[in-house]
Structure formats: C-alpha cells, structure tokens
C-alpha cells in the first residue's frame, strides 16, 4: 500500500490475489485501478513509486506455485508494462529503486538480488558470489547513500556500498535466523534505519553496521513498520499494530489483536490519518493518530469465501481468514444487500441447509444457526468438520440432490461427441433422508436431532456421498459402501479419491482423473484422465463443476454434458458454488463471490 507524495488522498493497494485498488479519498473508499484482475493468481509483494519518474508505479509479484514478475504503470494502474526479462522463474518478493540513479532497480528473489540499469528492460544477478543471500524478502536503498543497498533475507541482512557489485553481511546485534520483512529509513536522521522481522524490530544508527533489538511487546512476528513525523513508531504484527512513543523502549497495542498487519501507510501532511493493510481483513484507518481504527474497504472484493448456501431467501456467505471479520454473512434478499447481524466463526469449510436449518462446518466444530447467531453443537466438540452432506431434503433446496434416480443418462466425458455417455440408466434407488457431517476423523449422521457417529472401520475419511440408497465413504486407500451393519469395499479405479453425487451418478475425482458410476452397476467410466476436482452446486440441472488443471466445466443435466466455463480466476481458487435465480455463484479464495449468468 502506497500514498502518493504529492497527494495525501491518493492511495493504491495490492492484494495477495493480484488485484490493484485505488482510493482518491484517503482510503475511505476504493475501486479497481484498471482491469478488475490485472494479475490473477499472483501475490502483489511490493508497490513502489519511482523517485526518478514522478507518477510511475512499480509492482513486484510472486506466484503461489512459483514464478515472479516485475511491471510498471504510468497511469496509476490502468495498464501495466512487464519488465521481467532476465529474471529467473521464481518469486520476486521485494523491490527497491535508487533516487538520483535513473533506470536503476533492485529485485529480491528466491535466489538473491537482481539489478537493472535500464528500467527493468534487462536484469542480472548481483549476488552470485554470495550464495547465502537467498529469499530476499526486503530491500532498501539508503536515502542518503544512493550507492548503498541493503537486502534482508530469511536469515539476516546484507549490504552493498557499490550499487550491488559486492556484498557483506551486517550482522552485529542481529540474531541469526531472523527473517527481515521490511526496512524503514529515517531520512531526517542519516544512518537511521529500522528493520521489522520475525523476531521483533531492530534499529541501526550507522547505516547497518550495528543493530539494536527492541522486543518489549507481546507479538514478535512484525511484518511492517513506520516512523511517524513526530518520532512515534508503529509496528505492524500478526496480532495488531503497536505504538512506541519513547523510541522503542515501551510499546502498547492500538488495534484489534485479530488483525494481521502487512502494511502501514501515511502521508506527512496528514499524520493523524494512518492506513493499515491486513491479511484478509482489508484496509483499516485511524483518523486520530491511532487512538482507534475502523474498517475502510468499501469497493474491495478481495475476500476469501469458504462456502455458500441458500436458506429460503437468506443467502449465506462464509468469509474466512479475515481476522475479526471471519464468519457467515447473511443477505435477506438473495444477495442484493447484507444485514449487520454477524457472528464471528472459525474458518468455515462447508455450509449446508437441512430441514430449514443452516449448518456451518468449521475447523473447530459444527455450528447451527439459531436466529441471527451460530451455536456449536456439542456432539462433535471442536473437531475439524470438513464436509456437510444432505440427502432427500425439501425439493429444490440448495445442496440437496434428487432423492431418487431417474431415467436421465449419465454425464458424457469432457470433449466426447454428443450422446456419448458413461453407461445406461439404472432403476430408482430407495429414497432416504439424512444429514451427514464428515470430520477429519469420523463420519456423523443426524438422528432424532442428535449427531451420531457412524461405524467406519477403515482409514481416515476423505469424502462421503449419498448414492444408490446408501452412504459411501472414501479414504486414502479405497471406496466403501456403508450399510447399517457392514462396510463393503468397492473396487475403485484409483486410491485416495473424493466422492460426489451428481444426480443418478457417483463421481470419483482426484489425482487419477474423474470417473462416473451408474446406480446399480459395478462399472466405472472415465470422464478425464487429468487430475480433477469436483465442486457441487446443489442444483438439479447444473449439478457440479469439474475442475481439471485450469479447465473449468459445468455439468448440464439437460444435455448430459460438461461444458467449458470461462472463469477469470485460476481454477485452483474456486472453493464452492451455488446456483440461484438463473445465476452461478462461485466462492473463491481471495476474489470474493463471482457471478455467472446461466443463459
């Protein structure tokens, strides 16, 4: 997050899922700086104004699954020019520019520091002679010594006094194995630099020759730091912002301890307005110098959504990893507006509605919605509940597949010609009703208002599905059909798969591809050999998404086929889905809820 030097109301912020937001009112409201997703699937690791090109903004990126990029924008993020030629295919964690040295940039990567003298058109490795300099998570150019650059690694700090040609460790006073997250120089005091780390904060008064550690606050993992114009210090930790008014000797916490503070920004002309960027909780602002903070993320959609469900007209949306904002939000009008009623919950892994009651499966137990609040059910205690499974609920209810088989043909394989199917229809299976909660250790079924553990004599359950009148469960080794008195081992095309019911079919997906099995038959038919994942929608026509690599397909029961669906985010970030009012809602890990019209 950065504030423009010549405009205290102009702020830009990047997210861990590649979004860039702009605010023109000091962070009170936000909008997309340009395209809604300029870097989908990338983590924005650094934003830097170019001191040699007023108005130019640089961005560093790293990929969750590898790779990195550097780019710049001359129009406040409306468009970007890539500048990654010569950089390795590895994460770029940090970026620094040298005032008065036009065209000079430094990039901190997994393998060291790279430098450019031509505005990023080409790069060369500067630390090849120093193999200890790796995973460079922070960089700074000394503002009073433009040839001096300091690199913070996952263990210690190193300095070059000749523009990156040679490097030496600057260790005195710095504890070994201290990852350096940020450097904050104090231009008014030449030589003074603060470093935030996984072991509190350090100060140097001699450009890094010697360091002094300050640790008189509760949380040691300090992700961000700022020095205010009046000398006050702000330390952003994984449990809130701390303030020191006496040069680091004592500290007190200013913000909610549930906030993990990844960035701190302010403008010298408005020192009482402090913005903090958080992990999952958006942007928070103090307008009174840190006395209190309030959330100011209007216009941002960068939330991690763990589940969707529809209870009558109430749309339930589970928001995860958002600190004090984590929990289930309720829209009483099917998504148009949301109420202020909110109960903070542990990370939600699944949502379901059964017999008019809403349930939330979390990493710390199963919760039931009662009125506007949520209450943990005692039968499962604080076990991790990974899946909720419904059979035979009210017709058309979300998450409830048809309770009996029909004569509809099974799905055809992706790319198969029209009419190609996985078998022939089977006779209807007996109808049954039920709600199952699968934990990481066991399977529970709701019986007479109480969840009762089902006998399961195999490994830890990975998935469960109601199918062909029975409950089916998979573990790391196989697939099993559970009757009231026995567990029957079912031959499966591969081990360790996940089961899902799709209408009259049982689907098995995982590293061995995706396979379909017709009710009453023993044959599995392959849909795709690619490693795959199934995301159910709870709809009787558009029953599931099939995710194979980066290809997303939506099943249409009328055509009995999976059709390719264009999704603007990486397939790996799709978490849950729900069909409502002719629209497909997609819960994502970092992009909020996406909406697709089903024409």
Legacy VTK file of the C-alpha trace (Angstrom):
# vtk DataFile Version 3.0
C-alpha trace
ASCII
DATASET POLYDATA
POINTS 599 float
0.000 0.000 0.000
1.428 3.396 -1.017
0.356 7.030 -0.708
1.236 9.489 -3.473
3.916 12.001 -2.440
2.067 14.972 -3.956
-1.483 13.966 -2.991
-2.269 12.649 0.522
-5.696 11.450 -0.669
-4.351 9.216 -3.455
-3.641 5.685 -2.226
-3.030 2.402 -4.076
-3.194 -1.081 -2.579
-2.347 -4.525 -3.901
-3.692 -7.882 -2.739
-2.454 -11.428 -2.373
-4.590 -12.424 -5.368
-3.279 -9.864 -7.835
-5.857 -7.078 -7.564
-4.902 -3.395 -7.599
-7.219 -0.905 -5.926
-7.121 2.874 -5.929
-8.586 5.365 -3.466
-8.921 9.087 -4.131
-10.359 9.951 -0.726
-7.570 8.852 1.566
-8.693 5.224 1.800
-12.344 5.823 2.703
-13.487 4.045 -0.486
-11.816 2.013 -3.218
-12.251 0.993 -6.836
-10.327 -1.106 -9.349
-7.287 0.827 -10.534
-7.706 -0.664 -14.009
-8.814 -4.132 -15.041
-10.592 -5.923 -12.176
-7.919 -8.629 -12.131
-4.687 -7.316 -13.667
-2.579 -10.120 -12.145
-4.934 -13.022 -11.311
-3.263 -15.730 -9.297
-0.256 -13.577 -8.330
0.655 -12.098 -4.957
1.426 -8.362 -5.013
4.554 -8.386 -2.862
5.656 -4.777 -3.338
4.356 -1.437 -4.649
6.884 1.350 -5.115
6.745 4.863 -6.521
9.623 5.663 -8.862
11.627 8.586 -7.403
13.093 9.307 -10.838
9.797 9.187 -12.811
7.040 11.091 -10.988
3.756 9.193 -11.222
5.342 5.881 -12.233
4.332 2.926 -10.055
6.259 -0.334 -9.885
4.912 -3.707 -8.769
6.659 -6.924 -7.750
4.775 -10.226 -7.916
5.242 -13.810 -6.913
3.222 -16.864 -7.801
1.818 -19.264 -5.248
3.062 -22.149 -7.383
6.291 -20.452 -8.474
7.427 -17.706 -10.815
7.696 -13.965 -10.400
7.230 -10.732 -12.309
8.069 -7.023 -12.252
5.955 -4.421 -14.062
5.310 -0.683 -14.049
2.382 1.632 -14.742
2.452 5.266 -15.808
-1.323 5.753 -15.436
-1.988 4.744 -11.823
-2.606 1.099 -12.579
-4.905 1.385 -15.582
-2.384 -0.587 -17.641
0.932 -2.288 -16.967
4.175 -2.898 -18.854
6.051 -6.079 -17.970
9.739 -5.762 -17.088
10.825 -9.305 -16.242
13.309 -10.221 -18.995
16.358 -11.725 -17.347
14.671 -12.507 -14.047
14.561 -16.185 -13.032
11.351 -18.190 -12.957
10.982 -17.743 -9.234
9.175 -15.442 -6.786
10.015 -11.730 -6.655
9.498 -10.765 -3.016
10.847 -7.207 -2.892
11.723 -4.185 -5.000
13.818 -1.039 -4.483
14.696 1.993 -6.607
17.635 4.366 -6.244
16.880 8.120 -6.015
19.053 10.038 -8.451
20.026 6.891 -10.346
17.586 6.860 -13.228
16.779 3.406 -14.544
18.299 1.555 -11.582
16.178 -1.100 -9.855
16.805 -3.936 -7.461
14.626 -7.036 -7.191
14.798 -9.514 -4.315
14.063 -13.071 -5.413
14.312 -16.595 -4.073
17.903 -16.928 -5.342
19.196 -13.467 -4.432
19.278 -9.859 -5.596
18.946 -8.920 -9.261
19.728 -5.479 -10.650
18.700 -3.452 -13.679
20.193 -0.251 -15.063
17.648 0.220 -17.867
14.272 0.483 -16.129
13.874 -3.277 -15.960
14.409 -3.979 -19.656
17.149 -6.401 -18.612
18.288 -7.888 -15.327
21.426 -9.560 -13.999
22.112 -11.409 -10.782
24.157 -9.290 -8.367
24.685 -11.790 -5.568
26.000 -14.816 -7.449
29.248 -14.623 -5.454
27.320 -14.654 -2.171
25.174 -17.842 -2.090
23.996 -17.081 1.456
21.932 -14.221 0.077
18.720 -16.007 -0.842
14.989 -15.496 -0.341
15.392 -11.733 -0.247
12.153 -10.579 1.346
13.123 -6.905 1.789
15.263 -4.307 0.037
16.062 -0.658 0.637
18.342 1.939 -0.909
19.857 4.178 1.740
18.296 7.607 1.017
21.494 9.435 1.948
23.797 6.993 0.122
22.297 6.104 -3.261
25.054 3.536 -3.951
24.167 1.643 -0.767
21.513 -1.065 -0.922
20.553 -3.355 1.948
18.959 -6.784 1.445
17.001 -8.621 4.120
16.913 -12.388 3.743
15.187 -15.241 5.524
18.128 -15.301 7.989
19.970 -11.944 8.172
20.800 -8.680 6.416
23.484 -7.873 3.838
24.725 -4.578 2.393
26.388 -3.381 -0.788
28.082 0.024 -0.888
28.874 -0.068 -4.589
25.495 -0.399 -6.243
25.290 -4.168 -5.836
28.707 -5.208 -7.151
29.949 -6.582 -3.817
28.119 -7.577 -0.620
28.918 -8.045 3.051
26.877 -9.291 5.974
25.789 -6.693 8.533
25.105 -8.971 11.450
26.280 -7.228 14.600
23.378 -7.204 17.043
21.065 -9.140 14.721
20.013 -12.626 15.812
20.730 -15.480 13.406
17.708 -16.907 11.578
15.832 -13.610 11.738
13.808 -13.138 8.554
13.725 -9.446 7.654
10.296 -8.355 6.417
10.867 -4.612 5.912
13.367 -1.751 6.131
12.278 1.774 7.065
14.930 4.518 6.750
14.525 7.859 8.540
15.774 10.453 6.011
15.790 13.210 8.629
18.393 11.211 10.589
21.038 9.942 8.145
22.113 6.426 9.007
18.978 5.537 10.989
17.094 2.544 9.614
14.531 0.298 11.280
14.105 -3.364 10.324
10.993 -5.415 11.130
11.476 -9.147 11.393
10.169 -12.442 12.699
11.981 -11.552 15.939
10.587 -8.074 16.781
12.302 -4.934 15.399
15.854 -3.620 15.034
17.329 -0.129 14.774
20.648 0.973 13.315
22.123 4.462 13.604
25.140 3.796 11.397
23.685 2.525 8.107
23.562 -1.073 9.344
26.991 -1.587 10.906
25.377 -2.207 14.300
21.823 -3.184 15.255
19.842 -2.908 18.482
16.808 -5.108 19.018
13.575 -3.886 20.651
11.199 -6.553 21.890
9.077 -5.040 24.629
5.769 -6.017 23.049
3.753 -9.228 23.082
3.999 -10.327 19.438
7.425 -10.923 17.911
6.453 -11.535 14.254
6.472 -7.985 12.879
5.509 -7.711 9.208
5.537 -3.931 8.718
6.842 -0.729 10.291
6.525 3.052 10.087
8.185 6.076 11.647
5.810 9.000 12.099
6.866 12.645 11.587
6.753 13.263 15.348
9.066 10.293 16.038
6.403 7.810 17.135
6.980 4.255 15.957
4.336 1.890 14.574
4.982 -1.843 14.378
2.542 -3.960 12.363
2.478 -7.505 13.720
0.429 -10.638 13.137
-1.636 -9.581 16.147
-2.254 -5.896 15.583
-0.440 -2.551 15.488
1.821 -1.486 18.329
2.885 2.075 19.144
6.017 3.343 20.847
6.323 6.995 21.853
9.732 6.640 23.511
11.998 5.414 20.733
11.139 1.721 21.142
11.630 1.360 24.887
7.946 0.586 25.522
5.017 -0.372 23.315
1.244 -0.577 23.513
-1.211 -2.180 21.132
-3.534 0.141 19.203
-5.679 -2.146 17.057
-7.721 -5.327 17.322
-5.263 -8.182 18.055
-7.058 -10.333 15.451
-5.648 -8.131 12.658
-2.500 -9.321 10.917
-0.962 -6.057 9.680
1.053 -6.419 6.475
1.411 -2.730 5.560
1.321 0.713 7.177
0.931 3.914 5.180
0.507 7.616 5.917
1.304 10.997 4.401
3.460 13.526 6.282
0.875 16.208 5.541
-1.827 14.111 7.280
-0.005 12.393 10.157
-3.209 11.666 12.079
-4.558 9.540 9.220
-2.921 6.117 9.400
-3.848 3.314 6.997
-3.065 -0.314 7.704
-3.328 -3.144 5.212
-4.193 -6.527 6.682
-4.136 -10.165 5.725
-7.724 -10.969 4.794
-9.382 -8.098 6.686
-8.946 -5.338 4.102
-7.844 -1.801 4.920
-8.371 -0.134 8.281
-7.954 3.582 9.034
-7.325 5.735 12.040
-8.097 9.437 11.672
-6.912 10.341 15.165
-3.311 9.188 15.135
-4.054 5.601 16.131
-6.428 6.124 19.036
-8.858 3.816 17.229
-9.192 2.149 13.828
-12.213 1.419 11.666
-12.557 -0.717 8.569
-12.460 1.181 5.267
-12.636 -1.410 2.472
-15.741 -0.241 0.602
-15.282 -1.206 -3.050
-12.830 -4.028 -2.366
-13.833 -7.587 -3.219
-10.645 -9.364 -2.158
-12.207 -11.761 0.335
-11.704 -15.469 0.882
-15.087 -17.160 0.720
-15.333 -20.676 2.101
-18.954 -21.568 1.388
-22.354 -20.551 0.017
-25.849 -21.708 0.934
-29.445 -20.570 0.486
-31.934 -20.778 3.358
-35.231 -19.554 1.942
-34.415 -16.049 0.741
-31.371 -15.795 3.006
-28.101 -16.116 1.107
-25.334 -17.244 3.452
-21.744 -16.351 2.570
-18.857 -17.636 4.700
-15.836 -15.311 4.822
-12.557 -16.835 6.022
-9.129 -15.651 7.126
-10.431 -12.154 7.762
-9.456 -11.767 11.403
-12.323 -10.224 13.367
-14.471 -10.230 10.223
-14.392 -14.015 9.740
-17.799 -15.670 9.845
-21.050 -16.097 7.932
-22.733 -13.051 6.406
-26.460 -13.039 5.640
-28.300 -11.414 2.747
-32.090 -11.482 3.379
-32.820 -10.640 -0.272
-30.754 -13.251 -2.131
-27.584 -11.218 -2.462
-28.762 -7.665 -3.072
-27.969 -6.407 0.452
-26.429 -7.844 3.618
-27.551 -7.353 7.209
-25.428 -6.044 10.053
-26.090 -9.237 12.036
-22.828 -11.128 12.233
-21.290 -13.869 14.370
-17.554 -14.411 14.249
-16.741 -18.058 13.451
-13.637 -20.207 12.960
-12.624 -20.914 9.355
-15.690 -22.289 7.541
-15.077 -25.309 5.292
-18.676 -26.005 4.219
-22.215 -24.665 4.539
-25.482 -26.551 4.211
-29.203 -26.093 4.847
-31.275 -29.079 6.000
-34.941 -29.022 7.033
-34.816 -25.241 7.192
-31.764 -25.139 9.454
-28.363 -23.841 8.429
-25.138 -25.549 9.464
-21.523 -24.394 9.222
-18.673 -26.901 9.161
-15.565 -25.262 10.601
-12.010 -26.113 11.598
-13.235 -26.073 15.183
-16.568 -27.857 15.275
-20.021 -27.841 13.710
-22.265 -24.811 14.215
-26.031 -24.457 13.796
-27.732 -21.153 13.018
-30.347 -20.182 15.578
-31.996 -16.850 14.941
-29.191 -14.463 13.986
-26.488 -16.316 15.917
-24.489 -19.514 15.490
-24.026 -22.158 18.186
-21.502 -25.011 18.332
-23.089 -28.474 18.510
-21.637 -30.425 21.429
-21.665 -33.889 19.796
-18.695 -33.071 17.554
-16.873 -30.856 20.040
-14.044 -28.898 18.428
-13.203 -31.471 15.754
-12.371 -30.224 12.277
-15.552 -30.705 10.211
-14.675 -30.852 6.516
-17.915 -31.721 4.728
-21.674 -31.499 5.127
-23.779 -33.916 3.121
-27.547 -33.811 2.567
-29.904 -36.395 1.109
-33.623 -36.054 0.433
-34.289 -32.543 1.761
-37.165 -30.410 0.511
-37.382 -30.370 -3.321
-35.196 -27.743 -4.892
-33.346 -26.967 -1.680
-29.706 -25.973 -2.124
-27.168 -28.732 -1.531
-29.883 -31.375 -1.891
-29.559 -33.610 -4.970
-32.569 -35.578 -6.198
-33.505 -38.270 -3.696
-34.189 -40.931 -6.332
-32.630 -41.904 -9.629
-34.371 -41.097 -12.893
-34.048 -42.205 -16.447
-31.680 -39.364 -17.343
-28.470 -40.622 -18.986
-25.177 -40.220 -17.147
-22.738 -37.406 -17.983
-20.611 -37.665 -21.073
-16.871 -37.288 -20.860
-15.430 -33.817 -21.494
-14.881 -33.425 -25.204
-16.901 -36.519 -26.110
-19.309 -36.303 -29.042
-22.955 -35.518 -28.294
-24.722 -38.537 -26.896
-21.583 -40.275 -25.597
-22.368 -41.463 -22.069
-20.836 -43.363 -19.196
-23.403 -46.162 -19.129
-27.107 -46.840 -19.060
-29.774 -45.680 -16.607
-30.462 -47.754 -13.532
-33.682 -48.364 -11.684
-34.511 -45.879 -8.926
-32.861 -46.410 -5.566
-34.911 -46.266 -2.370
-35.478 -42.745 -1.124
-33.885 -41.768 2.158
-33.248 -38.597 4.096
-30.315 -37.543 6.176
-27.628 -35.051 7.109
-24.037 -36.216 7.483
-21.094 -34.304 8.918
-17.694 -35.682 7.956
-14.825 -34.706 10.207
-11.146 -35.366 9.639
-11.512 -38.402 11.915
-15.040 -39.824 11.581
-18.481 -39.679 9.973
-21.543 -38.486 11.915
-25.208 -38.676 10.898
-28.109 -36.669 12.294
-30.580 -38.960 14.033
-33.543 -37.584 16.007
-31.897 -34.203 16.356
-28.512 -35.522 17.529
-25.377 -36.313 15.520
-24.376 -39.954 15.999
-21.078 -41.454 14.906
-21.427 -43.963 12.039
-19.304 -47.121 12.199
-16.398 -46.802 9.748
-13.701 -49.463 10.029
-11.140 -48.100 7.602
-8.701 -45.160 7.337
-9.420 -41.505 7.962
-12.428 -40.484 5.834
-11.640 -38.214 2.889
-15.107 -37.760 1.432
-18.674 -39.003 1.693
-21.670 -39.157 -0.639
-25.242 -40.450 -0.515
-25.699 -42.757 -3.507
-27.919 -45.654 -4.540
-29.733 -45.711 -1.210
-26.549 -45.870 0.908
-23.783 -43.763 2.357
-20.461 -44.099 0.535
-17.124 -43.058 2.027
-13.581 -42.884 0.676
-10.253 -42.915 2.477
-6.634 -42.856 1.286
-6.875 -46.466 0.123
-10.323 -47.091 -1.307
-14.085 -46.613 -1.533
-16.666 -48.171 0.777
-20.443 -48.555 0.824
-21.839 -48.326 4.343
-24.896 -50.333 5.284
-26.438 -50.425 8.747
-24.384 -53.475 9.690
-21.295 -53.518 7.450
-18.773 -51.582 5.364
-18.459 -53.015 1.862
-15.231 -52.408 -0.059
-15.960 -51.216 -3.617
-13.443 -51.619 -6.417
-12.234 -48.163 -7.485
-10.117 -47.031 -10.451
-7.590 -45.325 -8.146
-6.936 -44.773 -4.446
-7.349 -41.586 -2.456
-10.186 -40.060 -4.488
-13.097 -37.871 -3.424
-16.725 -38.895 -3.890
-19.585 -36.666 -5.054
-23.086 -37.471 -6.136
-24.263 -35.957 -9.403
-27.911 -36.831 -9.976
-28.008 -40.539 -10.737
-24.226 -40.810 -10.859
-21.464 -41.265 -8.314
-18.341 -39.324 -9.284
-14.838 -40.104 -8.071
-12.219 -37.391 -8.611
-8.604 -36.785 -7.664
-5.110 -37.464 -8.923
-6.433 -40.365 -11.007
-8.781 -38.148 -13.013
-12.582 -38.164 -12.858
-14.779 -41.265 -13.109
-18.545 -41.885 -13.097
-20.514 -44.862 -11.796
-24.178 -45.538 -12.548
-26.548 -46.590 -9.742
-26.961 -50.345 -9.501
-23.881 -51.086 -11.602
-20.282 -52.015 -10.822
-18.618 -50.283 -13.762
-16.613 -47.060 -13.504
-16.346 -44.994 -16.696
-13.529 -42.477 -17.099
-14.527 -38.875 -17.799
-10.994 -37.457 -17.912
-7.504 -38.708 -17.087
-6.362 -35.286 -15.838
-6.133 -34.761 -12.074
-9.525 -33.301 -11.231
-11.691 -31.839 -8.527
-15.487 -31.732 -8.266
-17.305 -28.698 -6.816
-21.032 -29.390 -6.273
-23.562 -26.609 -6.810
-26.656 -28.091 -5.145
-28.695 -27.554 -8.331
-30.672 -30.312 -10.031
-29.838 -29.182 -13.567
-26.366 -27.638 -13.200
-25.183 -30.037 -10.533
-21.416 -29.671 -10.383
-18.233 -28.101 -11.675
-15.450 -30.356 -12.944
-12.032 -28.731 -12.488
-9.217 -30.377 -14.451
-6.000 -28.364 -14.389
-7.036 -24.839 -15.321
-10.104 -26.018 -17.264
-13.468 -25.484 -15.573
-16.530 -27.364 -16.841
-20.133 -27.055 -15.690
-22.426 -30.059 -15.906
-25.788 -29.553 -17.641
-28.259 -32.336 -16.882
-30.415 -31.487 -19.894
-27.584 -32.120 -22.353
-25.856 -34.684 -20.108
-22.515 -32.975 -20.754
-19.833 -30.945 -19.038
-19.453 -27.610 -20.845
-16.327 -25.443 -20.599
-16.909 -22.379 -18.451
-14.765 -19.247 -18.791
-13.644 -18.179 -15.312
-11.461 -15.065 -14.789
-9.505 -16.545 -11.865
-7.293 -19.626 -11.520
-9.320 -22.819 -11.161
-7.414 -23.710 -8.007
-9.019 -20.701 -6.276
-12.602 -21.904 -6.784
-13.850 -23.156 -3.425
-17.639 -23.597 -3.596
-20.558 -22.950 -5.937
-24.289 -22.297 -5.764
-26.972 -21.844 -8.427
-29.532 -19.171 -7.554
-32.090 -17.336 -9.700
-30.519 -18.348 -13.006
-27.011 -17.406 -11.883
-23.988 -19.419 -10.875
-22.290 -18.029 -7.763
-18.657 -19.005 -7.301
-16.978 -18.697 -3.924
-13.280 -18.000 -4.359
-10.153 -17.912 -2.270
-9.300 -14.225 -2.481
-11.641 -12.785 -5.133
-14.924 -12.725 -3.224
-18.013 -14.158 -4.940
-18.089 -14.256 -8.748
-21.430 -14.309 -10.576
-22.041 -16.018 -13.942
-25.350 -15.803 -15.836
-26.675 -19.203 -16.885
-28.267 -18.448 -20.239
LINES 1 600
599 0 1 2 3 4 5 6 7 8 9 10 11 12 13 14 15 16 17 18 19 20 21 22 23 24 25 26 27 28 29 30 31 32 33 34 35 36 37 38 39 40 41 42 43 44 45 46 47 48 49 50 51 52 53 54 55 56 57 58 59 60 61 62 63 64 65 66 67 68 69 70 71 72 73 74 75 76 77 78 79 80 81 82 83 84 85 86 87 88 89 90 91 92 93 94 95 96 97 98 99 100 101 102 103 104 105 106 107 108 109 110 111 112 113 114 115 116 117 118 119 120 121 122 123 124 125 126 127 128 129 130 131 132 133 134 135 136 137 138 139 140 141 142 143 144 145 146 147 148 149 150 151 152 153 154 155 156 157 158 159 160 161 162 163 164 165 166 167 168 169 170 171 172 173 174 175 176 177 178 179 180 181 182 183 184 185 186 187 188 189 190 191 192 193 194 195 196 197 198 199 200 201 202 203 204 205 206 207 208 209 210 211 212 213 214 215 216 217 218 219 220 221 222 223 224 225 226 227 228 229 230 231 232 233 234 235 236 237 238 239 240 241 242 243 244 245 246 247 248 249 250 251 252 253 254 255 256 257 258 259 260 261 262 263 264 265 266 267 268 269 270 271 272 273 274 275 276 277 278 279 280 281 282 283 284 285 286 287 288 289 290 291 292 293 294 295 296 297 298 299 300 301 302 303 304 305 306 307 308 309 310 311 312 313 314 315 316 317 318 319 320 321 322 323 324 325 326 327 328 329 330 331 332 333 334 335 336 337 338 339 340 341 342 343 344 345 346 347 348 349 350 351 352 353 354 355 356 357 358 359 360 361 362 363 364 365 366 367 368 369 370 371 372 373 374 375 376 377 378 379 380 381 382 383 384 385 386 387 388 389 390 391 392 393 394 395 396 397 398 399 400 401 402 403 404 405 406 407 408 409 410 411 412 413 414 415 416 417 418 419 420 421 422 423 424 425 426 427 428 429 430 431 432 433 434 435 436 437 438 439 440 441 442 443 444 445 446 447 448 449 450 451 452 453 454 455 456 457 458 459 460 461 462 463 464 465 466 467 468 469 470 471 472 473 474 475 476 477 478 479 480 481 482 483 484 485 486 487 488 489 490 491 492 493 494 495 496 497 498 499 500 501 502 503 504 505 506 507 508 509 510 511 512 513 514 515 516 517 518 519 520 521 522 523 524 525 526 527 528 529 530 531 532 533 534 535 536 537 538 539 540 541 542 543 544 545 546 547 548 549 550 551 552 553 554 555 556 557 558 559 560 561 562 563 564 565 566 567 568 569 570 571 572 573 574 575 576 577 578 579 580 581 582 583 584 585 586 587 588 589 590 591 592 593 594 595 596 597 598
